[in-house]
Amino acid sequence: MVVKGVFWEDVLVRKKVLGNTDVELTTVGLGAWAMGGPWLYGWGPQDDNDSIRTIHTALDEGINWIDTAPIYGHGRSESIVGKALKEIPNKPFIATKCGLTWDSSNERITCLKRDSIRRECEQSLKRLGINAIDLYQIHRNQPDEDIEEAWEQLARLKEQGLVRFTAVCNFNVSQLKRAQSIAPVTSLQPPYSMLHREVEDDVLKFCQANNIGIVSYSPMQRGLLTGKITPQRLANLPDSDHRKVNPDFNEPKLSPTLNLVEHLKPIAQKNNITLPQLAIAWILRRKEVTSAIVGARKPEQIQETVKASDIDLSAEDIETIEQLLAMRDEKIKAAS
């Protein structure tokens, strides 16, 4: 993948070509998950005006793409993105998803049937206020037996001009191969952070070999790697914040992780960067990664994290981080 610099709103931001396309994405993309507000996997209350200002700020800072999904707040995130887009002349690259819906009781439903995906696509287009979705992604790899049916429908939607490129999230190598046998996969969106490195075993290498872009999510592990999480802050999170029940935010993982963060601080200070920037730069060190999706709820957050696009960590820093991560893993293993 070729790394280039390009001006977006007169700001130079590093970019990479996305998979088998000619599209260049900034290596930091804006994630709109938290902009959905409270739902089963929400982040607590969110002010819509803050969300819109954050989107506009991200574009002003040079970011050229936004990732959202209909399930985020049951349509709220997409609607907010759509509202923000109405106020700007130059539209960014928009990625959204299908396969997760909800019923009248707001219970989450996983569905990969072709008719459902068609309806979801039409509803997303309406909420976003656009004529075609730039990157349409299968959100979850469930039900596994319906993956082929779903991928065939995405290929059909592309042929019909409702989407430009088709992609997947959270797929393993076997599932990627199954999709590829039907139609090319533009990109994969996997979780990837210092704390969750499962994709390094085989997924990253497979995607590199098959020209599939990687747009990773949760590089700061939902805030754990920012230095802003403390036991007291966790206790004060609203019940609508999904992190309260997430295993990473509870023992036996929490204490070793917070200890890790303390030892990451000198590395960040030595490089004159913040912990969030360090966490994102660590993701971008891998050549296979096209872009890191970075969530933000307020303008100042994305103003800080977009700067990670220009940070290149030294081999020494990367090796030190490897040692710290190994120490964390040993502590978790001993405490389990």
N, C-alpha and C positions, 0 to 999 in steps of 0.2 A: 504494500500500500504506500502510495506516494504522499509525503508530508509537504504541505504548501502553506504559505501565508496568504490570506486574502482579506480584503477590506469589506466589512459589513457595517453599514452605518458609519463609515470612515474610521473604523477601529480594526487594527490588525490582530487577527486571532489565528492560531495554528489550526490547520485543517487536514483531514485525510479523506481519501476516496473511499466510498462505502461499497465494499464487496465487489460485485460484478457490474456495478453501475458507473455512470460518469458523474455522479453526485458527490460533492465535497462537503462533508460535515465538519463543523468545528469540533475539536476534540473534547470539548465540554458542551453537553446539551442540557437544556432546562427540563427537569422532571416536574410534572404537575400532580403527582400523587397526593401530596398533602393539601393541595388546593381543593380537593373534594370535600374537605371537612369531615365531620363524624360519619362513620359507617363501620362495618364489622372490622375492617383493617384500616381504619382512619387514624388520623394524627390529632384528634381533638378539634375544638372549634377553630375556624379559620375565617378571617375577614376577607370578603370578596374584593374589596377595594385594594387591600394589601396584595392580593393575588394578581390583580390587573397591573398594579404598579410594578410588581416584581417581573411580570412578563415583559412589560415595556422596557424596564431597566436591563433585563437580560439581552434584549435585542440592541439596545443602545451600547451595551458593553461589548458587542460583537458576536454573541451567540446567534447561530443561524438556524437552530432547530429546537423543537419542543416535543416532548413525549408525554402522552396522556393516555387515558383509557376510559371507556364508559362506566366501568364498575367503580371508579374512583368517585365516591359520593353519589353513586347512582345517577350519573349524567351531569352532576354539578361541575366536575373538573372540565369536561369537554365544553360545557356551556360557557364557563368563565374564559377558557382559551378562545372560544369563538367570539365572545364579547370584546376581548382585548384585540383580536385581529381586525375587527371592524374599524378600529381607531388608528390603524397604521397603513401606509401606502404599500410598503414592501413586505409581502407575506413570507414568513419563514417556512422551512421544511417541517411538515406536521406528521408525526407518527402517532397512531392510536392502535387499538387492539379489538379483538373479538373473542368470543368463547366463554366469557363470564357475564351472566345476566342476573336478574333478580325478579322475584315475584311480588305480588301485591303487599306482602308482609315484609318486604325488603330482605328476604332470605336469599342468600347467594346460590345461583344455579350454574353448574358447569355444563355447557352444551356446545357440541361441535357439529350439529346437524346443519345441512346446507341451507334450509329455509330460515333457520334462526340467524345464521351468519349474514344472510342477505338482508334481513330486517335490521340487524345490528348496524350493518354498513350504512344503510339508508338513514337510520336514526343518528348515527355519528356525523354523517355529512350535514344533516340539518342542524344539529347542535353546534358544530364547528363553523357552519356558514360557508362551506367551501364546495367546489364542484367535484373534486377528486381528492382522495386521501393519498398523501405522498408515500407513506410506508404503513401498510396494514399488516398487523402481526397477530398470530394466534397467541392468546395470552397464557394459557396453561396447556400442558400436554395431557389433558384428561377430558373425556374418557379416551384412553389410549386406542381403543378399537375404532374410534371415529376420526382419527387423524387423517387418514386418506380422504375421507369424504370432505372434511373441512378444507384440506389443501387443494382439492379439486375445485371447490367453490371459490377459494381465493384466486386461483388461476383464472377462473371464469370472470370474476369481478374485474381482474386486470384486463382481460380481453375486451370487456365492455367499457373500459375507460373510467370506472368508478374508483380504482386505485392505480397508482403508478408502479409500486413495487410491493412484493409480498415477502413476509418474513415470519419468524417464530420467536417465542420466548420460552425459556426454561426447558428446551428440548435436550435430550441426550444424543449421543452420536448415532445410536441405532434409529432413533426417531428422525434425525436429520437425513439419514440415508433413505428412509422410507419416503419422506417428502421429496427429496431430490429425484427419486425415480419417477415422479409425476411432473414436476416443474422445478426450475431453479429456485434456490433459497437465497434471497438477497442478504439477509443478516439474521443473527441470533442475538437475543437479549437475555443474558444469563445474570444471576447474582454473582458479584465478584468484589471482594475486598480483602484486606489483610486477614480478616477473621473467617472468611469463607472462600477457600481457594480450590474447591473441588474441580472447577473447570480446567485447572492447569494440568490435570492428569492426562486428558485426551481431547477434550472439547476444543481448546484453543488451537491445538495442532491440526485437528481435523478441519476446522474452519479456515485456517491459513492455507492448508493444502488445497482446499476446494473453493477458494476465493469467496468465502462467506464473511461478511463484515461482523464485527463484534461491537455491540453497543451495550456495555455492562451497566447494571443498576446497583444501587446501594453501595457506592465506593466508600462512603463514610460510615457504613453499617448502621444506618438509621440514627446517626448522631453519636454512636458510641466512641468513634475515633476523633471526635472534635474537641475533646477536653472539656466539654460543657456538661457532661453527664456525671452526676453524683448520686449516691443513695438517697439523699434528701430530695433532690430534684425528681428522681424517679417516683418517690413516695407521693410527691405533689402533682404528678401527672393526672389529668382528668381520666375518669374511667373509660372515656371514649377513645383514648389513645391506646392503640393495639400493642404498644411496646411494653405495657405493664405485664402482659402475659407471655411475651416472647422469651424463649429460653436464653437468648444472648443477654437479656437484661436481668437475669436471675441467676442465683447460685446453682451449680458451682462455677459458672463461667464469668459472672460479673466481676468478682474481686480480681482474678488474674487479668482480666481485660483492662480494668481501671489501672492496675499496676503497670501493664504494658504501656498505656497512654502516658503515664508519668515518665517512663523511660524514652518515649518518642519525643518528648518536649525538647531535650537538648539537641536532637537532630534537626528539628524544625528551627530552633533558635540559631543554630550554626549556619543554616542556609537562609536565615532572615525571612522565613515563611511561617505561616500558621499551620496548626495541626490539620485542619480541613484540607488545606492546600497540599500538605504532605501526603495525606491519605489518597487524594485524587491523583497526584503525580506518581505515586507508587503503582496505581492501576495502569496509568498511561506509559509506564516503563516498558510494558510488553508490546512488541511490534504488532501482535495480532489484534490488539484493541483499537478499534476505529475511534470510539468516543466513550466517555464516561457520562452517564446520566446523573445529573446533580440536582437534587430537590432543593427548593427554596420556598420560604413562606413570606419573606420580606425582601425588599430591594437590596439592603446592605449584605444579605447573605450571599446572593449571587454575585454581587460586586467583589466579594472576597474570593469566592471559589473559582470564578472564571479565570483568575490569574494562574491557576494550576496548569493551564494549557501550555504555558511557557517555561515550566520548570522541568529541568532534566536532573535527576538524582545521580550522584556519583556511584561508582561500583562499590566504594567503601561504605556509603550510606545504605545501599541495598543489602550488603552483606551483614551490616550491623542489625538492620531490621529483621533479617532472616533469623539471626541468633535470638533476638528478643521474642519473635513469634514462636520459636521452638521452646523457649523457656515458658511462655504462656501455656502452650499445649501440655507441657509436662506438669505444670501446676494444676491444670484442669483434670488431667488424668489421675493425679495423686489424690485429688479431692473427691473424685467420683466414686 
